[in-house]
Amino acid sequence: MKNIQIILIFSLLWFGCEKPIEPTITSPQNTSISIEVVETGIIDATLQLTIEDSTADYWTYALVRNDSVIITETVIDTSQVLFTDTNLLPTTEYNYQAYWMDDSVKIDSSNLVSVFTGDTTSHNFTWEIDTLGNYGSYLNDVQIVNENNIWVVGNIVTDSMEYNMAHWDGIEWELMGLVSQDEQIGHPGSDPIIENISSNTIDLYAIQYFSDDDMWVTSYGLPQHWDGENWTLYHLQNAGLDVSVGQAIWASSPDNIYFVGHRGSIVHYDSSEFIQMESGTDLDLTDIWGIDENNIWVAGTVDAENSSIILKKDGYGWNKIYEDLETSDLWLQSIYTDNTDILYLAGGHRSIYNLNFHTINFFSHPAEMGSFKVRGNNNHDIFYAGEYAEIIHFNGNNWSIYPELIGNLNRFHSLDVQENIVCAVGQIYYPSVGRTIGLIARGYR
């Protein structure tokens, strides 16, 4: 029998179920049936039914939830079925059992499995809005350590000088300036450090904080590290790496850091050396996210060419798990997940990528414009931020938007989430002068 998986999604109201199946089993068959829980959500549960040692070309099963039949289905040319039971209630226990049927007679029964649906998260946030800098200012990235320790990077112009970092201590923002460094020493094979500080700050694009004496940022294509006393800029091209990796950073620890950027650039740092990794694409890589060393994903796009790509780390390289180089309007800007089954995608659409079946589904949500960043605490606490300073939140059951943040001249470039704190950063545009100032929204649940 072919081992092909199919998905059957079926929803029934509780009061519309059929009568329970009598537990009597007739003569033994050469087929056994089993059931296991694949995933439990807030209002749904996915189950896998498997037939073993069957000689039949088709079989019929009945699935029972809490002693009531919710589906009876005949399956052809497959030994496994994925079934998603929807319209469940949050924080509720359900018991499932599958039966192998011959007409209306039950001839084999599966094991009994239980699921307990999760709880929704609250949409209720109180927002505080800050602006940083004068005209010419904007913010590109943010990292929350805790409510009294938040870092943002970008370009911050004041009357006295320029800055490119700011730190929130729970009371106020402190502006900081990582200055440009314009005379390099070293050559391929040597320590590629640039020295001789000038007076101009450089735009920063991404940040990765580990501690007050261990922090990474990126300027245009180059990583820089703070050790508690000094900043070190690593000119990767001088070390023989043909890369530009300023777009995003993801790390599981200080000795396992990934940088991504333009034209397929990916670099890994293990606390001793930078290694260029082959991505297999020349699309601009816009974001990277992982849940452990074996499960790391990268999103990429080229706007003008309607191209999008998703990569997954495979050993020392990367595999393309999604690629559309001609018709894609996904415009992939960001990627997030907390599991190995689905990816949340931000860009031209807010969508979900199924890692098991390699399909994309679009969300129905209240936002009007595209998004630049998606982050969350888990799959029932997801946030998107983007154009018009729209932030929307998925609580596992439904979406909410925060109209108090929206402005059609505003934009959020990035956001971070830590438990009950959300911080989004971007810009406010003033058309009368054609310039922007930095925008920050801090949300507390």
C-alpha positions in Angstrom: 0.0 0.0 0.0 1.4 3.4 -0.9 2.6 5.5 2.0 1.1 8.8 1.1 -0.3 11.2 3.7 -3.4 13.2 3.2 -5.0 15.9 5.3 -8.7 15.8 6.1 -10.0 18.8 7.9 -13.5 18.4 9.3 -15.5 20.5 11.7 -18.7 19.5 13.5 -20.7 21.2 16.1 -21.0 19.2 19.3 -24.7 18.7 19.1 -24.5 17.5 15.5 -22.5 14.4 16.2 -23.8 10.9 15.4 -24.6 8.3 18.0 -21.7 6.5 19.8 -20.3 3.3 18.3 -20.9 0.2 20.3 -17.6 -1.2 21.6 -18.1 -4.7 20.4 -15.4 -6.0 18.1 -16.2 -8.8 15.6 -13.8 -11.3 14.0 -10.1 -10.4 13.9 -8.7 -8.8 10.7 -5.3 -8.6 9.2 -5.3 -4.8 9.7 -4.5 -2.9 12.9 -5.1 0.8 13.5 -3.3 3.3 15.7 -3.7 7.0 16.5 -1.3 9.6 17.8 -1.5 13.3 18.6 0.6 15.4 16.2 -0.2 18.9 17.5 -2.6 20.5 19.9 -3.6 24.2 19.5 -6.0 26.5 21.2 -9.1 25.5 19.2 -7.9 22.5 17.2 -6.0 19.3 17.4 -4.2 17.4 14.7 -4.2 13.6 14.9 -2.5 10.9 12.7 -4.2 7.6 12.0 -2.1 4.8 10.8 -3.0 1.4 9.3 -0.4 -1.4 9.6 -0.1 -4.8 7.8 -3.2 -4.2 5.7 -3.6 -5.9 2.3 -6.7 -3.9 1.4 -6.5 -1.1 -1.3 -8.9 1.0 0.7 -10.2 1.1 4.3 -12.8 2.9 6.3 -12.3 4.5 9.7 -14.5 6.2 12.2 -13.0 8.8 14.6 -14.6 9.2 18.0 -14.2 12.3 20.2 -15.5 11.9 23.8 -17.7 8.9 22.8 -19.3 10.6 19.8 -18.4 10.0 16.1 -17.1 13.1 14.4 -16.1 11.6 11.1 -16.4 8.3 9.1 -14.3 8.3 6.0 -13.1 5.8 3.4 -9.4 6.1 2.4 -7.9 4.9 -0.8 -4.2 4.1 -1.5 -2.7 5.4 1.7 -1.7 4.0 5.1 -1.8 7.3 7.0 -4.3 10.1 7.5 -3.8 13.4 9.1 -7.0 14.8 10.6 -7.5 18.2 12.1 -10.4 18.6 14.5 -11.4 22.2 14.7 -13.9 24.4 16.5 -12.7 23.0 19.9 -12.9 25.0 23.1 -9.8 26.5 24.7 -8.4 24.8 27.9 -10.6 21.7 27.4 -9.6 18.0 27.5 -10.8 15.8 24.6 -10.4 12.0 24.2 -10.0 10.4 20.8 -10.1 6.8 19.5 -10.2 5.5 16.0 -12.0 2.4 14.7 -11.5 0.3 11.6 -14.9 -0.2 10.0 -16.5 -2.8 7.7 -19.7 -1.3 6.6 -21.2 -0.3 10.0 -19.4 -2.9 11.9 -16.3 -2.1 14.0 -13.6 -4.7 13.4 -10.6 -3.1 15.1 -9.9 -0.3 17.6 -7.0 2.0 18.2 -5.3 3.2 21.4 -7.1 6.0 23.3 -5.3 9.4 23.2 -6.1 12.6 25.1 -5.4 16.3 24.2 -5.8 19.4 26.3 -6.3 22.5 24.3 -4.2 25.6 25.2 -5.4 28.9 26.6 -5.6 32.1 24.6 -3.4 35.0 25.4 -4.8 38.5 26.2 -5.0 41.2 23.6 -5.0 43.9 26.3 -1.9 46.0 26.0 -1.2 49.5 27.2 1.0 51.4 24.8 3.6 54.1 25.4 4.9 56.1 22.4 8.4 57.7 22.3 10.2 59.6 19.5 14.0 59.8 19.2 16.0 62.4 17.3 15.4 65.2 14.9 14.8 65.0 11.1 16.9 62.3 9.5 16.4 59.8 12.4 15.0 56.3 12.1 15.3 53.0 14.0 15.9 49.6 12.5 16.0 47.0 15.2 15.2 46.4 18.9 15.9 43.8 21.5 14.1 43.4 24.9 16.1 42.0 27.8 13.5 43.0 30.4 11.2 45.9 31.1 14.1 48.0 32.4 16.7 47.0 29.7 15.7 47.6 26.1 18.1 48.3 23.2 17.4 50.0 19.9 19.6 50.7 16.9 19.4 52.9 13.8 20.3 56.5 13.1 19.5 59.2 15.6 20.2 62.8 14.8 20.2 65.5 17.4 21.1 69.2 17.5 24.5 68.4 19.0 25.6 65.2 17.2 24.5 61.9 15.7 23.9 58.6 17.6 23.0 55.2 16.4 22.0 53.3 19.6 19.7 54.0 22.6 19.1 52.2 25.8 15.9 52.2 27.9 16.5 51.8 31.7 12.9 51.8 32.7 12.7 55.5 33.1 14.3 57.2 30.1 16.2 56.6 26.8 20.0 57.1 26.9 21.5 57.9 23.5 24.8 56.3 22.5 27.1 56.6 19.5 29.1 53.8 17.9 31.4 55.9 15.6 32.6 55.0 12.2 36.1 53.6 11.8 37.9 54.5 8.5 41.4 53.2 8.5 41.8 49.4 8.4 44.7 47.2 9.4 45.1 43.6 8.5 44.7 41.6 5.3 43.2 38.2 4.3 44.3 35.7 6.9 45.1 38.3 9.6 42.9 39.7 12.3 40.5 41.9 10.3 40.0 44.7 12.8 39.5 48.3 11.7 40.9 51.1 13.8 41.3 54.9 13.9 38.0 56.4 15.0 36.5 59.4 13.2 33.8 61.6 14.4 30.8 60.3 12.4 28.4 57.7 13.6 27.3 54.9 11.2 23.9 53.5 10.6 23.2 50.3 12.5 20.7 47.7 11.3 20.5 44.7 13.7 21.4 43.9 17.3 22.0 40.8 19.4 22.5 41.3 23.1 23.9 38.6 25.4 25.1 40.8 28.3 26.4 44.3 29.1 29.9 43.2 28.0 28.8 40.9 25.1 26.8 42.5 22.4 26.7 42.5 18.5 25.4 45.0 16.0 25.7 45.3 12.3 26.5 48.3 10.2 26.0 48.1 6.4 27.2 44.5 5.8 29.7 44.3 8.7 29.4 42.9 12.3 30.7 44.7 15.3 31.2 43.4 18.8 31.2 45.1 22.2 33.3 43.4 24.9 32.4 45.8 27.8 35.2 48.2 27.0 35.7 48.5 23.3 33.9 48.0 20.0 35.6 45.8 17.4 34.5 46.0 13.7 35.2 42.9 11.6 35.8 43.7 8.0 34.9 40.3 6.7 36.0 41.1 3.1 39.5 41.6 4.3 39.4 38.1 5.8 38.5 36.7 2.3 34.8 36.4 2.8 32.7 37.7 -0.1 29.6 38.7 2.0 27.5 41.6 3.2 25.7 40.5 6.3 24.0 43.5 7.9 20.3 42.5 7.7 19.7 40.2 10.6 21.3 38.2 13.4 20.2 35.1 15.2 22.1 33.2 17.9 21.6 30.4 20.3 24.6 31.3 22.4 27.7 33.6 22.1 29.6 30.9 20.3 26.8 30.1 17.8 25.9 33.2 15.9 24.5 33.6 12.4 24.5 36.8 10.3 22.5 37.2 7.0 22.4 39.9 4.4 22.6 40.8 0.7 22.8 38.5 -2.3 22.5 35.3 -0.3 25.1 36.1 2.3 25.2 33.9 5.4 28.1 33.9 7.9 28.5 31.7 11.1 30.6 32.8 14.0 31.7 30.2 16.6 33.5 32.7 19.0 36.8 32.2 17.2 36.3 32.6 13.5 33.8 33.7 10.9 32.8 31.1 8.2 31.0 31.9 5.0 28.2 29.4 4.3 26.8 28.6 0.9 23.2 29.6 0.7 22.5 28.5 -2.9 20.7 31.8 -3.7 21.6 35.4 -4.6 18.4 36.8 -3.2 18.7 39.3 -0.4 18.2 37.5 2.9 16.0 39.6 5.2 15.6 37.6 8.4 16.8 34.5 10.3 15.2 32.6 13.1 15.8 29.3 14.9 14.6 27.2 17.8 17.8 25.1 18.1 20.9 24.2 16.2 19.1 21.8 13.9 16.1 24.0 13.2 17.1 27.4 11.7 15.3 29.1 8.9 16.1 32.1 6.7 13.7 34.3 4.6 14.7 36.2 1.5 13.3 38.3 -1.3 14.0 40.6 -4.2 11.2 43.1 -4.4 11.6 44.2 -8.0 11.7 40.6 -9.3 8.7 39.3 -7.3 11.0 36.6 -5.8 10.9 34.9 -2.4 12.8 32.1 -0.8 12.9 30.2 2.5 16.0 28.3 3.5 16.5 25.7 6.2 19.9 24.8 7.7 21.1 21.3 6.8 24.4 20.4 8.4 27.0 22.8 7.2 24.8 24.1 4.3 21.3 25.3 3.6 18.4 23.8 1.6 15.7 25.6 -0.3 12.4 24.6 1.1 10.4 27.2 -0.7 11.3 29.2 -3.8 9.3 31.4 -6.2 11.4 33.5 -8.5 8.7 34.8 -10.9 5.3 35.3 -9.4 5.7 35.6 -5.6 4.0 38.5 -4.0 5.0 37.2 -0.5 7.8 39.8 -0.4 9.3 37.9 2.5 10.7 40.2 5.2 10.6 38.1 8.4 10.1 34.6 9.7 9.3 33.2 13.1 8.2 29.9 14.8 8.4 28.0 18.1 8.0 24.5 16.6 9.0 22.4 13.6 5.6 22.2 12.0 4.8 25.8 10.8 6.6 29.1 10.0 4.9 32.5 10.4 5.8 34.7 7.5 5.8 38.5 7.3 5.9 40.6 4.1 3.4 41.4 1.4 1.1 39.0 3.2 0.8 37.6 6.7 0.9 33.9 6.1 1.8 30.5 7.5 4.1 27.9 5.9 3.4 24.3 6.7 6.8 22.5 7.0 5.2 19.0 6.7 3.3 19.6 3.5 5.2 22.6 2.1 2.0 24.7 1.6 1.3 28.4 2.3 -1.9 29.7 3.7 -2.8 33.3 4.1 -4.3 34.7 7.3 -7.5 36.7 7.4 -6.6 39.6 9.7 -7.6 43.2 10.3 -4.4 44.9 9.0 -4.5 46.7 5.7 -0.8 47.1 4.8 2.3 44.8 4.5 4.5 43.8 7.5 8.2 44.0 8.1 8.6 41.8 11.2 6.9 38.9 13.0 7.9 37.7 16.4 6.1 36.0 19.3 6.3 34.1 22.6 4.7 30.9 21.1 2.1 29.9 18.5 -0.7 31.5 20.4 1.0 34.8 21.1 2.2 36.2 17.7 2.8 39.8 16.7 3.2 41.4 13.3 4.4 45.0 12.7 4.8 47.0 9.5 3.5 49.8 7.4 1.2 52.5 8.9 2.6 51.4 12.2 0.1 48.6 12.3 0.7 46.0 15.0 -1.7 43.0 15.1 -1.7 40.2 17.6 -2.9 36.6 17.3 -3.9 35.0 20.6 -4.4 31.4 19.3 -8.0 32.0 18.4 -8.4 35.5 16.9 -6.7 38.7 15.8 -6.6 42.1 17.3 -5.2 45.4 15.9 -4.2 48.5 17.9 -5.7 51.5 16.2 -4.1 54.0 18.7 -0.7 53.2 17.0 -1.8 53.7 13.4 -0.6 56.6 11.3 -0.5 56.5 7.5 2.9 58.2 7.5 4.4 55.9 10.2 6.2 52.6 9.8 7.6 49.9 12.1 10.7 48.3 10.8 11.1 45.7 13.6 9.7 44.5 16.9 10.7 42.2 19.8 8.5 40.3 22.3 9.4 39.1 25.8 6.5 37.6 27.7 4.2 40.5 28.4 6.3 43.3 26.8 6.3 44.3 23.1 8.6 46.9 21.7 8.3 48.1 18.0 10.7 50.6 16.3 10.6 52.5 13.1 10.0 56.0 11.9 7.5 58.9 11.4 7.6 60.6 8.0 7.1 64.3 7.6 6.2 65.1 4.0 6.7 68.8 4.3 10.4 68.3 4.8 10.7 64.8 3.3 12.5 63.5 6.4 11.8 61.1 9.3 12.2 60.9 13.0 12.7 57.7 15.2 9.5 56.0 16.5 9.2 53.6 19.4 6.1 51.9 20.8 6.3 50.0 24.1 3.4 47.7 24.9 2.7 46.3 28.4 0.1 43.5 29.0 
